[in-house]
Amino acid sequence: MAATTTSPTEPGYPPGFLWGAATSAFQVEGSPLADGAGPSIWYAFTHSSAWPRGNDNGDIACDHYRRYRADVALMRELGLSAYRFSIAWGRVLPEGRGRVNARGLDFYRRLVEALLENGIEPFVTLYHWDLPTALDDRGGWVNPDSVGWFADYADVVARALSDGVRYWATLNEPWVVADGGYLNGVLAPGHTSVAEAAAAGDNLLRAHAEGVQACRAAGARYVGLVVNLEPQHPASGAPADAAAAARAEAYINRQYLDPALLGCYPDEMGEILGPVWPPRPAAEVAGLRQPLDFLGVNYYSRAVVRDDPAAVPARASKVRQPGSTYTELDWEVYPDGLAEILTWVGRRYGDIPLFVTENGAAFADPLPAGGLVEDPLRVAYLRDHLIAARRAIAAGVDLRGYFVWSLLDNFEWSHGTSKRFGIVHVDFASLERTPKRSARFYSQVVRSNGAALVADR
């Protein structure tokens, strides 16, 4: 099924809408052990004998740690009003807890100051997948003590930065942390255990709840959670495929939102995870619900699924759609899914302020020519998704901002530097930055508060 879009004549974006770009620490900073920082699970993962990509790791990445001022100036040139970035836990607490590394905190203080000096709102994510190895050695997110580790870390960072930072997200995509890192082994720390994934998911939610309290106690003004969401569409009208789509929705979309926003787990979790999913006391699960000031939604694609008994754990597998465009990561380009998922959140969870905290696509971009990279597929992707987001606003969704993923081509996790999401091209040999056509298009959109939703010709 081909995606459909709406015309750019629909109502626009509200005043004060935040227009930003997003990155994460390990993917862009480089210098992972500089100035007293402790190693993370991603540093260990990419330096292990099991890592298939040799020297393609995060040691340099985009060198944002040393080039952040130039990158902030680039954000200003594009007209961005916000920048979403994450804190590297091991920069601040090299052992994951206890001793604070002042030089690590100072980097983020300088980054926040540079952003504010340039009129750019800092939007901080506390955890974007880079657990300190010292804590992984103690069991990582499978250890119930991880809840306290995270709360203590949140307290340290929020007390240091809350004067300049208003927006705080506790976790980025906890489903990916548990599924990719503890079940399927494709992400750090590379484990493959259903039981570990179940335990990690529960501990992540408990850590989020205590992290919210810690951030607020330390002076944070707006505190939220960032989740990855995708509509789950059945591949056919067969009851088995409808049931598979319902299981996938519970596992991917509702496993973290229901506890965080409703204080209960989806009923399907016992069926999905079986004996490794012990009953949780209702009062304990209810405590996972903490009042949130916003929810961040990361949207890239939808899933069309069929019943598949061999697919662990939800017994649902994706079906490729003939006629659709797919990105370099084999994700279907489906802009209507963004409006669908935003309105679904409102219907299910009530009137909570939303941000699109990640949205973008990896395509095979050409090399820079004449000071520009022509990336028409990404321009079309962004235009159509921005129109879909505007359609959600017109339908009553309280959407407060949009962050393109990503500002820079970066270290794309298990794909290394082979997949490019940036609106700015990075030459990983020279580290030269070259804005792509999509950057110019997005800048026009930003400066017009969404009115210029036409291709940059």
Buried (B, 14 or more C-beta within 10 A) or exposed (E): EEBEBBEBEEEBBEEEBBBBBBBBBBBBBBBBBBEEBBBBBBBBBBBEEEBEEEEBBBBBBBBBBBBBEEBBEBBBEBBBBBBBBBBBBBBBBBBBBEEBBEEBBEBBBEBBEBBBEBEBBBBBBBBBBBBBBBBBEBBBBBBEEBBBBBBBBBBBBBBBBBEBBBBBBBBBBBBBBBBBBBBBBBBBBBBEBBBBBBBBBBBBBBBBBBBBBBBBEBEBEBBBBBBBBBBBBBBEEEEBBBBBBBBBBBBBBBBBBBBBBBBBBBEBBBBBBEEBBEEBEEEEBEBBBBEBBBBBBBBBBBBBBBBBEEBBBBBBBBBEBEEBBBBBBEBBBBBBBBBBBBBBBBEEBEEBBBBBBBBBBBBEBEEBEEEBBBBEBBBBBBBBBBBBBBBBBEEEBBBBBBBBBBBBBBBBBBBBBEBBBBBBBBEBEEBEBBBBBBBBBBBBBBBBBBEBBEEBE
